[in-house]
């Protein structure tokens, strides 16, 4: 669960800049929000930064996001990811 916890921490740091409420893994709505964020981050445009990132960076980013997605799914099988 370390990758998931790290991802939530990163998302909360960004949310704090915009004075948004922090996300928690204890709340079902927050878990779905995280699932939506992960799905968005895995879209080809976002994953590759519109083709600007080198392949090695894209691969690392994809591996991290898929690991986070798997950990979130194991924590809450009810979360829905879109493709």
DANORSUL-V352992 format. One record per backbone hydrogen bond with DSSP energy under -1.0 kcal/mol. CO is the residue of the C=O (numbers start at 1). NH is the residue of the N-H. If there is no record, write none. Layout:
CO;NH
CO;NH
//
This chain:
1;5
2;6
3;7
4;8
5;9
6;10
7;11
8;12
9;13
10;14
11;15
12;16
13;17
15;20
16;19
27;31
28;32
29;33
30;34
31;35
32;36
33;37
34;38
35;39
36;40
37;41
38;42
40;43
43;47
44;48
45;50
48;53
49;52
54;58
55;59
56;60
57;61
58;62
59;63
60;64
61;65
62;66
63;67
64;68
65;69
66;70
67;71
68;72
69;73
70;74
71;75
72;76
76;79
//
